[in-house]
Each structure stands twice: as structure tokens, then as C-alpha cells.
């Protein structure tokens, strides 16, 4: 089965060291936040790409991802869906959809039915050319359909990392990496719309951080030995501020 996302050294470190206060989804599973062009959250969707033998049944990872999103949907009284599509091929003609974490049951939808459902739940769908919604790491049949379907008046991003404290949600983190030196890298203003969307979803109850690490392509190295951290808070000026640079064990363990 095709894996849309090849991995992340920080995720690997968390798993290898059994750091349970950090949780995340990866592979063919995404936790998406949809909002309007002003960054106001409208709905949340856990999206899962599966193969033929998994089609039509829930895995524990899918259920956990859905329920994790649901705690934020309940905070804002937002719709929250679990959506499953067949992960092979460049398009899909049918999806399985669950609309309630109280009753984990599927209903079958066509892409057009899904578009109508999202529209009825607050997304302003139009036919204008969409900008690049989400990082290329999430290139899949679903995400290509999304980009070609919803138009230019929505914002959508995914949640990369959840942080718990005393067994309760404390913060969410956006993970960034590139070949730009740690000392020089700063968050790009082109991403601020997505940052604003997540901030509006979790503020003021929870914190929002950006974690950056160096990733060189030649030779390939996903270097997490040092992590540069920023805090995002759009109630402050500037909305994104540098916090500190940490050794990985200092920040994660």
C-alpha cells in the first residue's frame, strides 16, 4: 500500500523513546481543520486512506484520531467527521463517512455528496482557483480532490503533533523542516493563515507552538538534535515569537 508520507525523525524519536505525552498521526491518516478565508474554524475531519481489505471497517488508530479531534469539535460545537477512502489510484468515486463518535457507523457517500455535506456545514465552496492548501506531504487522491473542489474561500491545515500535560491536552504543534540553517529560519508569512486557523480553534485553552528542525537533502539527514521553537498567539503582537532552541531530549523527554 502506498504511504503518502515517508516519515519524520521527530515522530520516530517519540515512538522509540515511548514519550506518551506526545501523540500524532502519520502515514495515510490526517487530522484536518477546515475554516473560512478569515481563519474561523468550520469543521474537523479525520481522513484515512485504506486498502481494499481495510475498506469499510475502523482501525483503532482511525477511532483514536477521530476522538482526539472530537474534543476540539465539542469545544466549539463544530461538526467532526471520520472519512475513509481507498488509498490506491489517483482518484476515488466513493468514501465511507462517520459523522458521530458516539455511534461509530459508516454511511457511503460520493464525492459530490461529500462536497454538499461540507457546504451545508459551513464551508464556502466556490469555483475559483484554489491556492495551495496543505503541505505537499499530504498529496493523496483525497487532497487532490479537495484542492480541485472547494475553491479559494476556505483555509485548511492539518494538526501535526498533540502535547498532553497531566493527562490533558496542553498544546498542539506545527512541525516545520527545511534546508535553511536553524539560526536563519523563521516562519513564513504565507503560512500565517493556517496558523491563524489553528490558533482560533484552540485559543485560549491550549498553547500553539511551531517546532523547526534542519533537514538536508544531499546527503539526506533529518536532523532533530536541535529544535527551534516558536509560540503562536494572534492576541499578541507579533503573533509569532521565538521561544528558544533546545536539544531534542531537553524538549521532548
ABEGO torsion letter per residue (X at the ends): XBBABAEBAAAAAAAAAGBAABBBBBEABBBBBBBBAAGBBABBBBBBBBBAAABGBBBAAAAAAAAAAAAAAAAAGBBBBBBBBBABEABBABBBBBABAABBBBBBBBAAAAAAAAAAAGBBBBABBBBBABBAAABBAAAAAAAAAAEAABBBBBBABBBBBGGBBABBBBBBBBABBAAABBBBAAAAAAAAAAAAAAOAABBBBBBBBBBBAOBBBBBAABBBBBBBBAABOBABBBABBBBAAAAAX
